[in-house]
């Protein structure tokens, strides 16, 4: 589920998922462990940061005319 996400993205996702049951407990709910549903909820709202970076990098490489140097990005 996190194949396109960076390590920083995954770290933020984990923190946000942990904040869900914490927020519930602070509002008076019974404390609970983090569930997969919490991770899924965060993933549905958060896009991978690498996708936009990757697209921009490819665009800049094409503009520079150095596709051959970075050939692995274009296959």
PQR file of N, CA, C, O and H, with PARSE charges and radii, in Angstrom:
ATOM      1  N   UNK A   1       0.810  -1.211   0.000 -0.4000 1.5000
ATOM      2  CA  UNK A   1       0.000   0.000   0.000 -0.0000 2.0000
ATOM      3  C   UNK A   1       0.850   1.271   0.000  0.5500 1.7000
ATOM      4  O   UNK A   1       0.354   2.351  -0.320 -0.5500 1.4000
ATOM      5  N   UNK A   2       2.135   1.143   0.359 -0.4000 1.5000
ATOM      6  CA  UNK A   2       2.982   2.326   0.480 -0.0000 2.0000
ATOM      7  C   UNK A   2       4.141   2.303  -0.515  0.5500 1.7000
ATOM      8  O   UNK A   2       5.171   2.933  -0.273 -0.5500 1.4000
ATOM      9  H   UNK A   2       2.539   0.265   0.619  0.4000 1.0000
ATOM     10  N   UNK A   3       3.989   1.596  -1.612 -0.4000 1.5000
ATOM     11  CA  UNK A   3       5.064   1.436  -2.577 -0.0000 2.0000
ATOM     12  C   UNK A   3       5.612   2.728  -3.143  0.5500 1.7000
ATOM     13  O   UNK A   3       6.803   2.790  -3.448 -0.5500 1.4000
ATOM     14  H   UNK A   3       3.153   1.085  -1.808  0.4000 1.0000
ATOM     15  N   UNK A   4       4.817   3.746  -3.296 -0.4000 1.5000
ATOM     16  CA  UNK A   4       5.275   5.016  -3.873 -0.0000 2.0000
ATOM     17  C   UNK A   4       5.588   6.065  -2.811  0.5500 1.7000
ATOM     18  O   UNK A   4       5.898   7.209  -3.146 -0.5500 1.4000
ATOM     19  H   UNK A   4       3.850   3.696  -3.048  0.4000 1.0000
ATOM     20  N   UNK A   5       5.514   5.701  -1.569 -0.4000 1.5000
ATOM     21  CA  UNK A   5       5.728   6.649  -0.484 -0.0000 2.0000
ATOM     22  C   UNK A   5       7.179   6.641  -0.023  0.5500 1.7000
ATOM     23  O   UNK A   5       7.832   5.597  -0.012 -0.5500 1.4000
ATOM     24  H   UNK A   5       5.262   4.773  -1.297  0.4000 1.0000
ATOM     25  N   UNK A   6       7.679   7.815   0.359 -0.4000 1.5000
ATOM     26  CA  UNK A   6       9.044   7.922   0.887 -0.0000 2.0000
ATOM     27  C   UNK A   6       9.046   7.490   2.355  0.5500 1.7000
ATOM     28  O   UNK A   6       7.993   7.305   2.965 -0.5500 1.4000
ATOM     29  H   UNK A   6       7.148   8.663   0.350  0.4000 1.0000
ATOM     30  N   UNK A   7      10.238   7.337   2.899 -0.4000 1.5000
ATOM     31  CA  UNK A   7      10.364   7.021   4.323 -0.0000 2.0000
ATOM     32  C   UNK A   7       9.741   8.106   5.185  0.5500 1.7000
ATOM     33  O   UNK A   7       9.096   7.811   6.192 -0.5500 1.4000
ATOM     34  H   UNK A   7      11.094   7.488   2.404  0.4000 1.0000
ATOM     35  N   UNK A   8       9.933   9.366   4.792 -0.4000 1.5000
ATOM     36  CA  UNK A   8       9.334  10.480   5.535 -0.0000 2.0000
ATOM     37  C   UNK A   8       7.812  10.436   5.448  0.5500 1.7000
ATOM     38  O   UNK A   8       7.123  10.727   6.425 -0.5500 1.4000
ATOM     39  H   UNK A   8      10.457   9.606   3.974  0.4000 1.0000
ATOM     40  N   UNK A   9       7.288  10.073   4.279 -0.4000 1.5000
ATOM     41  CA  UNK A   9       5.834   9.925   4.124 -0.0000 2.0000
ATOM     42  C   UNK A   9       5.315   8.860   5.088  0.5500 1.7000
ATOM     43  O   UNK A   9       4.319   9.074   5.780 -0.5500 1.4000
ATOM     44  H   UNK A   9       7.848   9.837   3.484  0.4000 1.0000
ATOM     45  N   UNK A  10       5.987   7.724   5.129 -0.4000 1.5000
ATOM     46  CA  UNK A  10       5.537   6.613   5.971 -0.0000 2.0000
ATOM     47  C   UNK A  10       5.616   6.987   7.442  0.5500 1.7000
ATOM     48  O   UNK A  10       4.733   6.640   8.226 -0.5500 1.4000
ATOM     49  H   UNK A  10       6.796   7.551   4.567  0.4000 1.0000
ATOM     50  N   UNK A  11       6.667   7.689   7.812 -0.4000 1.5000
ATOM     51  CA  UNK A  11       6.786   8.159   9.199 -0.0000 2.0000
ATOM     52  C   UNK A  11       5.607   9.064   9.562  0.5500 1.7000
ATOM     53  O   UNK A  11       5.013   8.914  10.630 -0.5500 1.4000
ATOM     54  H   UNK A  11       7.385   7.970   7.175  0.4000 1.0000
ATOM     55  N   UNK A  12       5.272   9.996   8.680 -0.4000 1.5000
ATOM     56  CA  UNK A  12       4.143  10.902   8.927 -0.0000 2.0000
ATOM     57  C   UNK A  12       2.824  10.142   8.983  0.5500 1.7000
ATOM     58  O   UNK A  12       1.955  10.456   9.797 -0.5500 1.4000
ATOM     59  H   UNK A  12       5.755  10.118   7.813  0.4000 1.0000
ATOM     60  N   UNK A  13       2.676   9.143   8.117 -0.4000 1.5000
ATOM     61  CA  UNK A  13       1.455   8.332   8.106 -0.0000 2.0000
ATOM     62  C   UNK A  13       1.296   7.613   9.443  0.5500 1.7000
ATOM     63  O   UNK A  13       0.201   7.566  10.004 -0.5500 1.4000
ATOM     64  H   UNK A  13       3.382   8.888   7.456  0.4000 1.0000
ATOM     65  N   UNK A  14       2.385   7.057   9.946 -0.4000 1.5000
ATOM     66  CA  UNK A  14       2.333   6.351  11.237 -0.0000 2.0000
ATOM     67  C   UNK A  14       1.941   7.304  12.360  0.5500 1.7000
ATOM     68  O   UNK A  14       1.125   6.960  13.215 -0.5500 1.4000
ATOM     69  H   UNK A  14       3.274   7.095   9.491  0.4000 1.0000
ATOM     70  N   UNK A  15       2.521   8.499  12.358 -0.4000 1.5000
ATOM     71  CA  UNK A  15       2.180   9.476  13.389 -0.0000 2.0000
ATOM     72  C   UNK A  15       0.703   9.867  13.293  0.5500 1.7000
ATOM     73  O   UNK A  15       0.005   9.922  14.306 -0.5500 1.4000
ATOM     74  H   UNK A  15       3.184   8.778  11.663  0.4000 1.0000
ATOM     75  N   UNK A  16       0.237  10.134  12.087 -0.4000 1.5000
ATOM     76  CA  UNK A  16      -1.168  10.517  11.913 -0.0000 2.0000
ATOM     77  C   UNK A  16      -2.106   9.388  12.324  0.5500 1.7000
ATOM     78  O   UNK A  16      -3.148   9.631  12.933 -0.5500 1.4000
ATOM     79  H   UNK A  16       0.804  10.089  11.264  0.4000 1.0000
ATOM     80  N   UNK A  17      -1.737   8.152  11.990 -0.4000 1.5000
ATOM     81  CA  UNK A  17      -2.573   7.006  12.385 -0.0000 2.0000
ATOM     82  C   UNK A  17      -2.616   6.866  13.902  0.5500 1.7000
ATOM     83  O   UNK A  17      -3.663   6.554  14.469 -0.5500 1.4000
ATOM     84  H   UNK A  17      -0.891   7.954  11.496  0.4000 1.0000
ATOM     85  N   UNK A  18      -1.478   7.095  14.561 -0.4000 1.5000
ATOM     86  CA  UNK A  18      -1.431   7.019  16.030 -0.0000 2.0000
ATOM     87  C   UNK A  18      -2.244   8.139  16.671  0.5500 1.7000
ATOM     88  O   UNK A  18      -2.797   7.972  17.758 -0.5500 1.4000
ATOM     89  H   UNK A  18      -0.628   7.349  14.101  0.4000 1.0000
ATOM     90  N   UNK A  19      -2.313   9.282  15.989 -0.4000 1.5000
ATOM     91  CA  UNK A  19      -3.072  10.409  16.527 -0.0000 2.0000
ATOM     92  C   UNK A  19      -4.580  10.156  16.541  0.5500 1.7000
ATOM     93  O   UNK A  19      -5.300  10.794  17.309 -0.5500 1.4000
ATOM     94  H   UNK A  19      -1.864   9.418  15.106  0.4000 1.0000
ATOM     95  N   UNK A  20      -5.061   9.250  15.719 -0.4000 1.5000
ATOM     96  CA  UNK A  20      -6.507   8.986  15.660 -0.0000 2.0000
ATOM     97  C   UNK A  20      -7.018   8.417  16.984  0.5500 1.7000
ATOM     98  O   UNK A  20      -7.912   9.016  17.583 -0.5500 1.4000
ATOM     99  H   UNK A  20      -4.475   8.731  15.096  0.4000 1.0000
ATOM    100  N   UNK A  21      -6.486   7.277  17.474 -0.4000 1.5000
ATOM    101  CA  UNK A  21      -6.990   6.785  18.768 -0.0000 2.0000
ATOM    102  C   UNK A  21      -6.610   7.701  19.939  0.5500 1.7000
ATOM    103  O   UNK A  21      -7.327   7.762  20.938 -0.5500 1.4000
ATOM    104  H   UNK A  21      -5.759   6.791  16.989  0.4000 1.0000
ATOM    105  N   UNK A  22      -5.490   8.407  19.815 -0.4000 1.5000
ATOM    106  CA  UNK A  22      -5.115   9.359  20.866 -0.0000 2.0000
ATOM    107  C   UNK A  22      -6.159  10.471  20.959  0.5500 1.7000
ATOM    108  O   UNK A  22      -6.617  10.813  22.050 -0.5500 1.4000
ATOM    109  H   UNK A  22      -4.907   8.358  19.004  0.4000 1.0000
ATOM    110  N   UNK A  23      -6.530  11.032  19.806 -0.4000 1.5000
ATOM    111  CA  UNK A  23      -7.552  12.078  19.787 -0.0000 2.0000
ATOM    112  C   UNK A  23      -8.878  11.599  20.355  0.5500 1.7000
ATOM    113  O   UNK A  23      -9.556  12.321  21.086 -0.5500 1.4000
ATOM    114  H   UNK A  23      -6.157  10.755  18.920  0.4000 1.0000
ATOM    115  N   UNK A  24      -9.239  10.363  20.005 -0.4000 1.5000
ATOM    116  CA  UNK A  24     -10.482   9.791  20.536 -0.0000 2.0000
ATOM    117  C   UNK A  24     -10.421   9.690  22.055  0.5500 1.7000
ATOM    118  O   UNK A  24     -11.385  10.027  22.742 -0.5500 1.4000
ATOM    119  H   UNK A  24      -8.688   9.776  19.411  0.4000 1.0000
ATOM    120  N   UNK A  25      -9.283   9.222  22.582 -0.4000 1.5000
ATOM    121  CA  UNK A  25      -9.124   9.066  24.034 -0.0000 2.0000
ATOM    122  C   UNK A  25      -9.161  10.431  24.729  0.5500 1.7000
ATOM    123  O   UNK A  25      -9.733  10.566  25.811 -0.5500 1.4000
ATOM    124  H   UNK A  25      -8.500   8.948  22.023  0.4000 1.0000
ATOM    125  N   UNK A  26      -8.555  11.431  24.109 -0.4000 1.5000
ATOM    126  CA  UNK A  26      -8.577  12.772  24.700 -0.0000 2.0000
ATOM    127  C   UNK A  26      -9.977  13.367  24.727  0.5500 1.7000
ATOM    128  O   UNK A  26     -10.274  14.247  25.534 -0.5500 1.4000
ATOM    129  H   UNK A  26      -8.091  11.321  23.230  0.4000 1.0000
ATOM    130  N   UNK A  27     -10.839  12.873  23.828 -0.4000 1.5000
ATOM    131  CA  UNK A  27     -12.237  13.333  23.807 -0.0000 2.0000
ATOM    132  C   UNK A  27     -13.135  12.454  24.679  0.5500 1.7000
ATOM    133  O   UNK A  27     -14.356  12.611  24.675 -0.5500 1.4000
ATOM    134  H   UNK A  27     -10.597  12.157  23.172  0.4000 1.0000
ATOM    135  N   UNK A  28     -12.524  11.525  25.431 -0.4000 1.5000
ATOM    136  CA  UNK A  28     -13.287  10.741  26.396 -0.0000 2.0000
ATOM    137  C   UNK A  28     -13.566   9.307  26.016  0.5500 1.7000
ATOM    138  O   UNK A  28     -14.155   8.577  26.813 -0.5500 1.4000
ATOM    139  H   UNK A  28     -11.532  11.398  25.434  0.4000 1.0000
ATOM    140  N   UNK A  29     -13.168   8.868  24.831 -0.4000 1.5000
ATOM    141  CA  UNK A  29     -13.400   7.479  24.428 -0.0000 2.0000
ATOM    142  C   UNK A  29     -12.444   6.545  25.186  0.5500 1.7000
ATOM    143  O   UNK A  29     -11.421   6.965  25.728 -0.5500 1.4000
ATOM    144  H   UNK A  29     -12.689   9.461  24.184  0.4000 1.0000
ATOM    145  N   UNK A  30     -12.813   5.302  25.197 -0.4000 1.5000
ATOM    146  CA  UNK A  30     -11.969   4.273  25.816 -0.0000 2.0000
ATOM    147  C   UNK A  30     -10.655   4.174  25.027  0.5500 1.7000
ATOM    148  O   UNK A  30     -10.691   4.052  23.803 -0.5500 1.4000
ATOM    149  H   UNK A  30     -13.644   4.961  24.756  0.4000 1.0000
ATOM    150  N   UNK A  31      -9.503   4.223  25.697 -0.4000 1.5000
ATOM    151  CA  UNK A  31      -8.229   4.086  24.975 -0.0000 2.0000
ATOM    152  C   UNK A  31      -8.170   2.769  24.199  0.5500 1.7000
ATOM    153  O   UNK A  31      -8.647   1.736  24.668 -0.5500 1.4000
ATOM    154  H   UNK A  31      -9.474   4.322  26.692  0.4000 1.0000
ATOM    155  N   UNK A  32      -7.576   2.826  23.004 -0.4000 1.5000
ATOM    156  CA  UNK A  32      -7.452   1.632  22.174 -0.0000 2.0000
ATOM    157  C   UNK A  32      -6.132   1.671  21.416  0.5500 1.7000
ATOM    158  O   UNK A  32      -5.483   2.712  21.312 -0.5500 1.4000
ATOM    159  H   UNK A  32      -7.189   3.665  22.623  0.4000 1.0000
ATOM    160  N   UNK A  33      -5.760   0.533  20.899 -0.4000 1.5000
ATOM    161  CA  UNK A  33      -4.558   0.435  20.087 -0.0000 2.0000
ATOM    162  C   UNK A  33      -4.843   0.958  18.672  0.5500 1.7000
ATOM    163  O   UNK A  33      -5.994   1.062  18.248 -0.5500 1.4000
ATOM    164  H   UNK A  33      -6.288  -0.313  20.983  0.4000 1.0000
ATOM    165  N   UNK A  34      -3.775   1.278  17.971 -0.4000 1.5000
ATOM    166  CA  UNK A  34      -3.906   1.692  16.577 -0.0000 2.0000
ATOM    167  C   UNK A  34      -4.359   0.485  15.764  0.5500 1.7000
ATOM    168  O   UNK A  34      -3.880  -0.628  15.980 -0.5500 1.4000
ATOM    169  H   UNK A  34      -2.840   1.194  18.316  0.4000 1.0000
ATOM    170  N   UNK A  35      -5.280   0.705  14.830 -0.4000 1.5000
ATOM    171  CA  UNK A  35      -5.800  -0.366  13.975 -0.0000 2.0000
ATOM    172  C   UNK A  35      -5.416  -0.106  12.517  0.5500 1.7000
ATOM    173  O   UNK A  35      -5.075   1.014  12.138 -0.5500 1.4000
ATOM    174  H   UNK A  35      -5.669   1.609  14.655  0.4000 1.0000
ATOM    175  N   UNK A  36      -5.479  -1.144  11.728 -0.4000 1.5000
ATOM    176  CA  UNK A  36      -5.209  -1.011  10.302 -0.0000 2.0000
ATOM    177  C   UNK A  36      -6.154   0.004   9.675  0.5500 1.7000
ATOM    178  O   UNK A  36      -5.763   0.717   8.750 -0.5500 1.4000
ATOM    179  H   UNK A  36      -5.756  -2.054  12.036  0.4000 1.0000
ATOM    180  N   UNK A  37      -7.374   0.082  10.153 -0.4000 1.5000
ATOM    181  CA  UNK A  37      -8.338   1.064   9.648 -0.0000 2.0000
ATOM    182  C   UNK A  37      -7.823   2.493   9.812  0.5500 1.7000
ATOM    183  O   UNK A  37      -8.108   3.355   8.980 -0.5500 1.4000
ATOM    184  H   UNK A  37      -7.691  -0.496  10.904  0.4000 1.0000
ATOM    185  N   UNK A  38      -7.065   2.745  10.881 -0.4000 1.5000
ATOM    186  CA  UNK A  38      -6.497   4.072  11.093 -0.0000 2.0000
ATOM    187  C   UNK A  38      -5.478   4.389   9.995  0.5500 1.7000
ATOM    188  O   UNK A  38      -5.467   5.492   9.449 -0.5500 1.4000
ATOM    189  H   UNK A  38      -6.834   2.044  11.556  0.4000 1.0000
ATOM    190  N   UNK A  39      -4.626   3.415   9.678 -0.4000 1.5000
ATOM    191  CA  UNK A  39      -3.641   3.605   8.605 -0.0000 2.0000
ATOM    192  C   UNK A  39      -4.338   3.818   7.259  0.5500 1.7000
ATOM    193  O   UNK A  39      -3.952   4.692   6.482 -0.5500 1.4000
ATOM    194  H   UNK A  39      -4.635   2.518  10.121  0.4000 1.0000
ATOM    195  N   UNK A  40      -5.353   3.020   6.997 -0.4000 1.5000
ATOM    196  CA  UNK A  40      -6.085   3.130   5.731 -0.0000 2.0000
ATOM    197  C   UNK A  40      -6.741   4.496   5.616  0.5500 1.7000
ATOM    198  O   UNK A  40      -6.714   5.107   4.548 -0.5500 1.4000
ATOM    199  H   UNK A  40      -5.666   2.310   7.628  0.4000 1.0000
ATOM    200  N   UNK A  41      -7.328   4.980   6.700 -0.4000 1.5000
ATOM    201  CA  UNK A  41      -7.964   6.296   6.701 -0.0000 2.0000
ATOM    202  C   UNK A  41      -6.950   7.381   6.334  0.5500 1.7000
ATOM    203  O   UNK A  41      -7.252   8.268   5.537 -0.5500 1.4000
ATOM    204  H   UNK A  41      -7.349   4.483   7.567  0.4000 1.0000
ATOM    205  N   UNK A  42      -5.749   7.313   6.914 -0.4000 1.5000
ATOM    206  CA  UNK A  42      -4.710   8.301   6.614 -0.0000 2.0000
ATOM    207  C   UNK A  42      -4.245   8.155   5.167  0.5500 1.7000
ATOM    208  O   UNK A  42      -4.082   9.157   4.470 -0.5500 1.4000
ATOM    209  H   UNK A  42      -5.503   6.592   7.562  0.4000 1.0000
ATOM    210  N   UNK A  43      -4.029   6.924   4.707 -0.4000 1.5000
ATOM    211  CA  UNK A  43      -3.560   6.693   3.339 -0.0000 2.0000
ATOM    212  C   UNK A  43      -4.554   7.188   2.295  0.5500 1.7000
ATOM    213  O   UNK A  43      -4.152   7.629   1.218 -0.5500 1.4000
ATOM    214  H   UNK A  43      -4.161   6.110   5.273  0.4000 1.0000
ATOM    215  N   UNK A  44      -5.831   7.122   2.600 -0.4000 1.5000
ATOM    216  CA  UNK A  44      -6.849   7.609   1.663 -0.0000 2.0000
ATOM    217  C   UNK A  44      -6.781   9.124   1.495  0.5500 1.7000
ATOM    218  O   UNK A  44      -7.228   9.662   0.481 -0.5500 1.4000
ATOM    219  H   UNK A  44      -6.157   6.764   3.475  0.4000 1.0000
ATOM    220  N   UNK A  45      -6.224   9.808   2.488 -0.4000 1.5000
ATOM    221  CA  UNK A  45      -6.177  11.269   2.453 -0.0000 2.0000
ATOM    222  C   UNK A  45      -4.809  11.814   2.045  0.5500 1.7000
ATOM    223  O   UNK A  45      -4.701  12.989   1.696 -0.5500 1.4000
ATOM    224  H   UNK A  45      -5.861   9.371   3.311  0.4000 1.0000
ATOM    225  N   UNK A  46      -3.773  10.994   2.080 -0.4000 1.5000
ATOM    226  CA  UNK A  46      -2.406  11.458   1.844 -0.0000 2.0000
ATOM    227  C   UNK A  46      -1.848  10.835   0.569  0.5500 1.7000
ATOM    228  O   UNK A  46      -1.864   9.616   0.401 -0.5500 1.4000
ATOM    229  H   UNK A  46      -3.861  10.039   2.364  0.4000 1.0000
ATOM    230  N   UNK A  47      -1.363  11.675  -0.312 -0.4000 1.5000
ATOM    231  CA  UNK A  47      -0.740  11.210  -1.558 -0.0000 2.0000
ATOM    232  C   UNK A  47       0.767  11.105  -1.351  0.5500 1.7000
ATOM    233  O   UNK A  47       1.330  11.832  -0.532 -0.5500 1.4000
ATOM    234  H   UNK A  47      -1.350  12.665  -0.176  0.4000 1.0000
ATOM    235  N   UNK A  48       1.430  10.204  -2.087 -0.4000 1.5000
ATOM    236  CA  UNK A  48       2.886  10.084  -1.942 -0.0000 2.0000
ATOM    237  C   UNK A  48       3.595  11.337  -2.451  0.5500 1.7000
ATOM    238  O   UNK A  48       3.242  11.880  -3.498 -0.5500 1.4000
ATOM    239  H   UNK A  48       0.973   9.613  -2.752  0.4000 1.0000
ATOM    240  N   UNK A  49       4.600  11.789  -1.697 -0.4000 1.5000
ATOM    241  CA  UNK A  49       5.337  12.991  -2.102 -0.0000 2.0000
ATOM    242  C   UNK A  49       6.291  12.704  -3.254  0.5500 1.7000
ATOM    243  O   UNK A  49       6.644  13.612  -4.006 -0.5500 1.4000
ATOM    244  H   UNK A  49       4.886  11.348  -0.846  0.4000 1.0000
ATOM    245  N   UNK A  50       6.703  11.476  -3.395 -0.4000 1.5000
ATOM    246  CA  UNK A  50       7.680  11.123  -4.430 -0.0000 2.0000
ATOM    247  C   UNK A  50       7.094  11.265  -5.830  0.5500 1.7000
ATOM    248  O   UNK A  50       7.830  11.593  -6.760 -0.5500 1.4000
ATOM    249  H   UNK A  50       6.417  10.739  -2.784  0.4000 1.0000
ATOM    250  N   UNK A  51       5.832  11.034  -6.007 -0.4000 1.5000
ATOM    251  CA  UNK A  51       5.215  11.080  -7.333 -0.0000 2.0000
ATOM    252  C   UNK A  51       5.404  12.444  -7.987  0.5500 1.7000
ATOM    253  O   UNK A  51       5.811  12.517  -9.147 -0.5500 1.4000
ATOM    254  H   UNK A  51       5.234  10.767  -5.251  0.4000 1.0000
ATOM    255  N   UNK A  52       5.119  13.512  -7.273 -0.4000 1.5000
ATOM    256  CA  UNK A  52       5.274  14.843  -7.857 -0.0000 2.0000
ATOM    257  C   UNK A  52       6.748  15.173  -8.064  0.5500 1.7000
ATOM    258  O   UNK A  52       7.108  15.794  -9.063 -0.5500 1.4000
ATOM    259  H   UNK A  52       4.789  13.452  -6.332  0.4000 1.0000
ATOM    260  N   UNK A  53       7.604  14.763  -7.126 -0.4000 1.5000
ATOM    261  CA  UNK A  53       9.044  14.993  -7.278 -0.0000 2.0000
ATOM    262  C   UNK A  53       9.569  14.253  -8.505  0.5500 1.7000
ATOM    263  O   UNK A  53      10.336  14.810  -9.290 -0.5500 1.4000
ATOM    264  H   UNK A  53       7.311  14.258  -6.314  0.4000 1.0000
ATOM    265  N   UNK A  54       9.161  13.016  -8.665 -0.4000 1.5000
ATOM    266  CA  UNK A  54       9.612  12.186  -9.785 -0.0000 2.0000
ATOM    267  C   UNK A  54       9.188  12.808 -11.122  0.5500 1.7000
ATOM    268  O   UNK A  54       9.982  12.870 -12.060 -0.5500 1.4000
ATOM    269  H   UNK A  54       8.538  12.563  -8.027  0.4000 1.0000
ATOM    270  N   UNK A  55       7.968  13.256 -11.200 -0.4000 1.5000
ATOM    271  CA  UNK A  55       7.476  13.891 -12.430 -0.0000 2.0000
ATOM    272  C   UNK A  55       8.273  15.144 -12.748  0.5500 1.7000
ATOM    273  O   UNK A  55       8.642  15.373 -13.900 -0.5500 1.4000
ATOM    274  H   UNK A  55       7.323  13.206 -10.438  0.4000 1.0000
ATOM    275  N   UNK A  56       8.538  15.946 -11.746 -0.4000 1.5000
ATOM    276  CA  UNK A  56       9.313  17.178 -11.948 -0.0000 2.0000
ATOM    277  C   UNK A  56      10.751  16.849 -12.367  0.5500 1.7000
ATOM    278  O   UNK A  56      11.299  17.510 -13.249 -0.5500 1.4000
ATOM    279  H   UNK A  56       8.238  15.760 -10.810  0.4000 1.0000
ATOM    280  N   UNK A  57      11.360  15.847 -11.751 -0.4000 1.5000
ATOM    281  CA  UNK A  57      12.724  15.455 -12.112 -0.0000 2.0000
ATOM    282  C   UNK A  57      12.791  15.000 -13.568  0.5500 1.7000
ATOM    283  O   UNK A  57      13.699  15.395 -14.300 -0.5500 1.4000
ATOM    284  H   UNK A  57      10.914  15.311 -11.035  0.4000 1.0000
ATOM    285  N   UNK A  58      11.840  14.177 -13.989 -0.4000 1.5000
ATOM    286  CA  UNK A  58      11.816  13.727 -15.384 -0.0000 2.0000
ATOM    287  C   UNK A  58      11.658  14.898 -16.350  0.5500 1.7000
ATOM    288  O   UNK A  58      12.305  14.942 -17.396 -0.5500 1.4000
ATOM    289  H   UNK A  58      11.102  13.856 -13.395  0.4000 1.0000
ATOM    290  N   UNK A  59      10.799  15.839 -15.992 -0.4000 1.5000
ATOM    291  CA  UNK A  59      10.563  17.006 -16.839 -0.0000 2.0000
ATOM    292  C   UNK A  59      11.852  17.834 -16.986  0.5500 1.7000
ATOM    293  O   UNK A  59      12.183  18.280 -18.085 -0.5500 1.4000
ATOM    294  H   UNK A  59      10.274  15.803 -15.142  0.4000 1.0000
ATOM    295  N   UNK A  60      12.565  18.034 -15.885 -0.4000 1.5000
ATOM    296  CA  UNK A  60      13.800  18.814 -15.911 -0.0000 2.0000
ATOM    297  C   UNK A  60      14.901  18.083 -16.691  0.5500 1.7000
ATOM    298  O   UNK A  60      15.673  18.716 -17.412 -0.5500 1.4000
ATOM    299  H   UNK A  60      12.296  17.672 -14.992  0.4000 1.0000
ATOM    300  N   UNK A  61      14.975  16.774 -16.552 -0.4000 1.5000
ATOM    301  CA  UNK A  61      15.972  15.996 -17.296 -0.0000 2.0000
ATOM    302  C   UNK A  61      15.694  16.078 -18.791  0.5500 1.7000
ATOM    303  O   UNK A  61      16.617  16.229 -19.591 -0.5500 1.4000
ATOM    304  H   UNK A  61      14.348  16.259 -15.967  0.4000 1.0000
ATOM    305  N   UNK A  62      14.424  15.978 -19.165 -0.4000 1.5000
ATOM    306  CA  UNK A  62      14.070  16.092 -20.588 -0.0000 2.0000
ATOM    307  C   UNK A  62      14.447  17.465 -21.127  0.5500 1.7000
ATOM    308  O   UNK A  62      14.959  17.580 -22.240 -0.5500 1.4000
ATOM    309  H   UNK A  62      13.674  15.855 -18.515  0.4000 1.0000
ATOM    310  N   UNK A  63      14.191  18.514 -20.330 -0.4000 1.5000
ATOM    311  CA  UNK A  63      14.547  19.860 -20.770 -0.0000 2.0000
ATOM    312  C   UNK A  63      16.059  20.000 -20.972  0.5500 1.7000
ATOM    313  O   UNK A  63      16.507  20.723 -21.862 -0.5500 1.4000
ATOM    314  H   UNK A  63      13.775  18.420 -19.425  0.4000 1.0000
ATOM    315  N   UNK A  64      16.842  19.305 -20.140 -0.4000 1.5000
ATOM    316  CA  UNK A  64      18.295  19.409 -20.226 -0.0000 2.0000
ATOM    317  C   UNK A  64      18.859  18.571 -21.367  0.5500 1.7000
ATOM    318  O   UNK A  64      20.010  18.751 -21.764 -0.5500 1.4000
ATOM    319  H   UNK A  64      16.478  18.718 -19.416  0.4000 1.0000
ATOM    320  N   UNK A  65      18.039  17.644 -21.900 -0.4000 1.5000
ATOM    321  CA  UNK A  65      18.497  16.779 -22.988 -0.0000 2.0000
ATOM    322  C   UNK A  65      19.409  15.653 -22.527  0.5500 1.7000
ATOM    323  O   UNK A  65      20.126  15.069 -23.339 -0.5500 1.4000
ATOM    324  H   UNK A  65      17.104  17.498 -21.577  0.4000 1.0000
ATOM    325  N   UNK A  66      19.393  15.343 -21.249 -0.4000 1.5000
ATOM    326  CA  UNK A  66      20.286  14.311 -20.708 -0.0000 2.0000
ATOM    327  C   UNK A  66      19.545  13.030 -20.332  0.5500 1.7000
ATOM    328  O   UNK A  66      19.902  12.365 -19.359 -0.5500 1.4000
ATOM    329  H   UNK A  66      18.810  15.817 -20.590  0.4000 1.0000
ATOM    330  N   UNK A  67      18.524  12.689 -21.096 -0.4000 1.5000
ATOM    331  CA  UNK A  67      17.768  11.461 -20.802 -0.0000 2.0000
ATOM    332  C   UNK A  67      18.668  10.232 -20.777  0.5500 1.7000
ATOM    333  O   UNK A  67      18.444   9.318 -19.984 -0.5500 1.4000
ATOM    334  H   UNK A  67      18.235  13.229 -21.887  0.4000 1.0000
ATOM    335  N   UNK A  68      19.671  10.199 -21.626 -0.4000 1.5000
ATOM    336  CA  UNK A  68      20.550   9.030 -21.708 -0.0000 2.0000
ATOM    337  C   UNK A  68      21.332   8.826 -20.410  0.5500 1.7000
ATOM    338  O   UNK A  68      21.581   7.690 -20.007 -0.5500 1.4000
ATOM    339  H   UNK A  68      19.853  10.941 -22.271  0.4000 1.0000
ATOM    340  N   UNK A  69      21.714   9.910 -19.765 -0.4000 1.5000
ATOM    341  CA  UNK A  69      22.461   9.823 -18.501 -0.0000 2.0000
ATOM    342  C   UNK A  69      21.584   9.191 -17.418  0.5500 1.7000
ATOM    343  O   UNK A  69      22.064   8.430 -16.578 -0.5500 1.4000
ATOM    344  H   UNK A  69      21.512  10.833 -20.092  0.4000 1.0000
ATOM    345  N   UNK A  70      20.305   9.519 -17.454 -0.4000 1.5000
ATOM    346  CA  UNK A  70      19.359   9.020 -16.448 -0.0000 2.0000
ATOM    347  C   UNK A  70      18.382   8.032 -17.075  0.5500 1.7000
ATOM    348  O   UNK A  70      17.189   8.048 -16.772 -0.5500 1.4000
ATOM    349  H   UNK A  70      19.915  10.137 -18.136  0.4000 1.0000
ATOM    350  N   UNK A  71      18.883   7.201 -17.924 -0.4000 1.5000
ATOM    351  CA  UNK A  71      18.055   6.288 -18.721 -0.0000 2.0000
ATOM    352  C   UNK A  71      17.130   5.419 -17.851  0.5500 1.7000
ATOM    353  O   UNK A  71      16.015   5.115 -18.276 -0.5500 1.4000
ATOM    354  H   UNK A  71      19.852   7.188 -18.171  0.4000 1.0000
ATOM    355  N   UNK A  72      17.563   5.013 -16.646 -0.4000 1.5000
ATOM    356  CA  UNK A  72      16.735   4.145 -15.791 -0.0000 2.0000
ATOM    357  C   UNK A  72      15.436   4.832 -15.372  0.5500 1.7000
ATOM    358  O   UNK A  72      14.463   4.153 -15.045 -0.5500 1.4000
ATOM    359  H   UNK A  72      18.469   5.260 -16.302  0.4000 1.0000
ATOM    360  N   UNK A  73      15.402   6.152 -15.375 -0.4000 1.5000
ATOM    361  CA  UNK A  73      14.166   6.864 -15.020 -0.0000 2.0000
ATOM    362  C   UNK A  73      13.128   6.821 -16.135  0.5500 1.7000
ATOM    363  O   UNK A  73      11.941   7.041 -15.892 -0.5500 1.4000
ATOM    364  H   UNK A  73      16.193   6.704 -15.640  0.4000 1.0000
ATOM    365  N   UNK A  74      13.574   6.539 -17.356 -0.4000 1.5000
ATOM    366  CA  UNK A  74      12.688   6.614 -18.505 -0.0000 2.0000
ATOM    367  C   UNK A  74      12.283   5.245 -19.037  0.5500 1.7000
ATOM    368  O   UNK A  74      11.694   5.155 -20.114 -0.5500 1.4000
ATOM    369  H   UNK A  74      14.538   6.360 -17.554  0.4000 1.0000
ATOM    370  N   UNK A  75      12.586   4.184 -18.306 -0.4000 1.5000
ATOM    371  CA  UNK A  75      12.192   2.829 -18.763 -0.0000 2.0000
ATOM    372  C   UNK A  75      11.259   2.191 -17.788  0.5500 1.7000
ATOM    373  O   UNK A  75      10.824   1.059 -17.999 -0.5500 1.4000
ATOM    374  H   UNK A  75      13.064   4.257 -17.431  0.4000 1.0000
TER
END
